[in-house]
Amino acid sequence: MIYSIDHACFTVSNMERTIAFYRDILGMKVDWDSAAEGVVFKGPEADKVTGCPNTEQRLVFMSIGNNYRIEFVQFTPTGKPLVDNKASNIGAAHVCFKTDNLHELYHKLMANGVQLHCAPQHIGFGWTMYFRDPDGIILEAVQDDPT
């Protein structure tokens, strides 16, 4: 039945800030923006799909590489912010990005004031680190060891 993953999605509080972070710091590109396309997601059908009645959603799809997309949704009115979001919480999620220079990315994130869990760590298969986007969403970056 299921044969592929189309995209991952995160709800965000400020779409412009989110686009700037993922585009300008992480190098992703905007593929589609419902606001720019004049597409409105609200009403009975959207309420049923999301289970969030009386909201409007702005959807933005961003990509990196050829096949990897993340959808970001900003609800109006907004829901509750993440509080004490830990990787060990049940239901916690993250996206992991591959890089060919984790230490360079680490320094770029530091220079932009991004919240980092720690400096890159070597954990057997290569290097990894966790960091946060502007809404506190957990992100990971990995760099494989040369084979």
N, C-alpha and C positions, 0 to 999 in steps of 0.2 A: 504493500500500500504506500507507505512513505518511502521515497527514494532519494530525497535530497533535503538540504536546508537552504531556504531562500534568503533569510536574513535574521539577525538578532535585533532587538529593539530595547531602547531605554527611554524612560520618561524623564524629561528635563524641565527646569524651571524657567530658563531664558534661552530661547532658540538662537538668538544672535550671538550670545556669549559661547554657546555650545559649538556653533559653526566655526567661530573664530578659533576656538581651542583645537578642534579636530582637524581643521584645514591648515591653520597657520603654524601650529606647534607639531602636530603629528603627521601632516602632509597628506591628509585625505582630501577628496574632492567631492563637491556637491553634485549629485547626479540628478536629483529631482527635489523640488521644494513646492509643496502645495500652495503656499502663499504666492510665490512667483508665478505659478501656473493658474492662479485664480480658482483653485479647487477648494471647496469648503466641505469639511467633514463635521457635520452636526445634524441633529434631528433624530427621528425614531430609529433609523437603521444604524447609525453610528452609536446611539445609546445602547442598542441591543448587542452590537459587536463588542463594545468596550465594557459594558456593564456599568458605565458611568453616566447616568442620565443627566440631561441638561448641561452638557459640556460641548465645547468645540475643540477640535484638535488641529494643530498644524503639524504636518508630517514632512520630514526631510530625510532623504536617503543619501548617505555618503558612502564612498567606496575607496578601497585601496587595492591595488593590483587589478586583476581581471575579473575575479569572481567573488569578491568579499565585500558584502554590504552590511551597513548598520543603519537601522531606521531610528530616528529620534522623534519623539512626540512631545509637544507641549500642549497640555490641557488648559483650557480657560473655562471656568475658574480652576486654579491649580489645586492639586491634592496636598497631602502632607509631605514635608521634606524628609529625606533620610535622616534618621537619628541613630547615632552609634552603629553605623553600618560596618560590620566586621565580616571578614571572609569566612569566619566559622559559623555565622548565623545560618539557620536553616533557610533555604531559598536564595541565599546570596549567590550572585552571579558575577562573572567578569568576562572581559574579552581579552585575549592574548594576541599581541602583535609580534611578528617576527622582524628582527632587524639584523643588519650585518655589522653594526657598531653600537652595542648597548652602552658603552661608556660615553660615547659622543651624545647619544640620546639622553642619558642621565644628566650630563652637563647642560644640555639645552633645556631640559625640564627644570633643573635647578635655577638657571638664569631667568626663567619665566615664572618663578614662584610657585611651581606646581608642588602639591603635597606628595612627598615620597615616603614610602614605608622604610626604605633603607637604600644604601648604595647597592650596585649590582653584586649579586652573590653567585658563586660557582656551586652548582648542585649536581654534579655527575655528568649530565648530558650537555651541559653548557652553562651559560650565564642567564640569570633572571632577576627581575625586580618588579614589585608592585608599586603603583602610584594611583592618584585619584584625579578625576576630571573636576570641573568647577562645581558640580552638584554632589561630589563625594562618591561617584560611581567608581568601583574598583576596576583598574586596568592593569594588565601585565605586559611586559615586554621580555622576549627571550632572544638569545643569540646562541645558536648551536656551536658546539666545539667542532673544529675541522675534523673530518673523518680520517 
